[in-house]
Amino acid sequence: MMLRGMAVAGVLIAGAVWNLKYTDGVAATPTPSDESLARHEASAEAGFITSAAAPSQKPQVALAPMSIGNPATAAALDALKDARTAVIAPTVMAMAAPATDPVPEIAAPAMPQTYRTAYKVKSGDTLSKVLRRAGAEPADAEAAIRALKGMFNPRKLKAGQTIDVIFMPSGDTGTKDRFTGFEIPLDYATRVAVAPAPQGGYKAHEFTRDLETQPVRAEGVIDWSLFKAGADAGVPAGVMSELVRVFSWDVDFQRDIRKNDAFEVMYETKVDQNGHVVHNGKIVYAALTLSGERKPIYLHTLEDGHTDYFDEKGQSAKKALMRTPIDGARLSSPFGMRKHPILGYTKKHTGTDFAAPSGTPIYAAGDGVVDYLGWKGGYGKYIRIRHNSEYSTAYAHMRAYKRGMGKGKRVRQGQVIGYVGSTGRSTGPHLHYEIIRRGVKVNPMRVKMPSGQKLKGTELARFEETRDALKVQWASLGDPGQQLAQR
Ligand SMILES: [Zn+2]
């Protein structure tokens, strides 16, 4: 058992220091030139290496006689600073070399190094359960968890999440490796680490990775579907979903998208020191060209700190009502329903049908109050929202209402009110959406959407600066398609 522990520890320690490459579970011998790269890797990815370490295999790597830069050990150093201890314990010195700190490389003698093992949170797990499963003594686990207070609520743990548990190898003493803390990632950039405090007990620290923001430019012509065009241009699906969302006020994604329409998008990525994209950030500029008409939008932060999308003239992309009040990324048919009249689309039809899988979230098209919720003849499960004295919207054939919805309930634009289904007179799962103006159903295809905010004066001038700067940035990133063609 101890041998096995040591073998794992060996791989883990080396894994944290060297940028290991595994082939069929065997660690390749690292080369010194990998060293600087590897040190960055340590903070970012050490936690993910553990699963590759097969306990039965002898790792073909030497233990690197250097400190491991990981947040937990850095935490120990921080704890020391906090305590203003005059004498720094040599063991902690050996542990402490934060990967994010480029200057001090503390030479460590042949001290035992901590290693980490990733544990997955299962459903029904508590943090205490996970730590005890990892081998922590109950009292130790409780003390470490108490240190999180005010920084992270362990009840917020979700099944599937990963916790890195830190151990100190026991060496030749014949005892179990000692639990010395843990780390929980809070998001792509931040983790909270709990490590032993010099005065006893544990202390929690928050660490933020050094990430660079890099803009990415992509564009494409739609041949079959917007999502296919996005994938062909290398745009992550999440970014394409966001693109649909930011145009949902203006564009009916079931009908307005045609062959040879085009998209442009510039979004921010967060990149670590190895150049790996760790997060796809927000869209800062996008344009859809639909049937020859180009609709650009620009992300802009107003003087009051509020951030929103605006068109070329400073008109908010948000309208009082959404044209696509559904998770548009899940629409079933790539092109217009005109070609697919299976859902009973007739001349008399007074709504818009969005074919989407059963269960797709339906959004409130605008702020308002629910004034009808219940079964309504051929409409099946039906919700109507009153937005103001002029406009209402209605949603039919729902599979289910969102929990908590009811008559009189106040809803915000974009809030989920229910889910796509096929209740009532319906031939397949779809959302039947109606816009009602002064009590009369209007054709959503023709209705001029009540518009949102229009920037004026100095706000408009500030926006124009943002817009022009984004245009310059877009141009500076070049046309990836042309670059490819010129090669
Ligand atoms: Zn319909």
Residues whose N, C-alpha, C, O or C-beta is under 5 A from the ligand:
A	BS01	ZN	L343 G351 T352 D353 H432
